[in-house]
């Protein structure tokens, strides 16, 4: 099969990581794979190229570089003639749907990675792009959704069920596995004492991730467990980072809180945590960070957004969106467990990921779906 992936960039995001895993996995299985990006030079690009996956930089000059950019993409598609163009996220999905009919024999597969987005929290361009998706969906031969919640939303919006395919994200349980030494090195770098409980939010700075609720929960936990420490891992807009830091200072969290920024050593980061929290308010599809922390045998907590509850598989690890008190209460319950009880919980979560959400399972299902699409 000849397949091309289309995405905006290869930054350190969950969708981008899944695209890379899928591209590399299909290449290993003997398929001809290329990845096309609007903007080249992202940190994941070197990983793909080192694995032998060609990355084609379409050289988009900016938001309004539309006609020349679209022409370059169409020219590449007509010259290389992939059987399937698999796009990821809203703007690439729109572009793929519009260009697909201009490339004879090309089948377009959309990759939808979110569920119910609150678009009032974003700019006009994001709202416009999302609003055009329903009209443009006829240009996609298949819509691959990484969450049950996302598929249910699309069905409710009138997308034909025959086009929908739910394929949960794949977690590389060989890369993400318990590693106490790697975790200890990260904790030491963050100056976290060996016996101090460390609770972390691993997420980009974005309204959907609701860092404010995490900070409120952290303050409630700190009041009960003064030795606890907290970390936010992930980058984002400077103005949002500044506002969140000011909020944390106002809550008296600063001495106990680490702002770690974006990291590439995610297995070590997950192993440094005692509890992984996800406080998202909306929009989640399949939250990679929960699966990765679970694979490292770490207890996890999440708000009931997207497929987080299905992934965790335990109602006692889930709180309502925005419920800082509920997250704090569940966090304190985990910290009250003995070391052996926390270890058993972590192993239970790792076994769930390995059995239901492994990388190989995702590759098997994806390969079958894309081969069927390619004919």
ABEGO torsion letter per residue (X at the ends): XBBBBBBABBBBBAAAAAAAAAAAAAAAAGBBBBBBBABBGBAAAAAAAAAGBBBBBAGBAEAABAAAAAAAAAAAAAAAGBABBBBBEAAAAAAAAAAAAABBGBBBBBBBABBBBBAAABBAAAAAAAAAAAAAAAABABBBBABAAAAAAAAAAGBBAAABBBBBBBBBAAABBBBAAAAAAAAAAAGBBAABBBBBBBBBBBAAAGAAAAAAAAAAAAAABAABBBBBBEBEBAAAAAAAAAAAAAAGAAAABBBAEBBABAAAAAAABABBBBABABGBBBBAAAAAAAAAGBBBBBBBBEAAAAAAGBAAABBBBGBAAAAAAAAAAAAABBAAAAAAAAAAAAAAAAAAABAAAAAAAAAAAAAAAAX
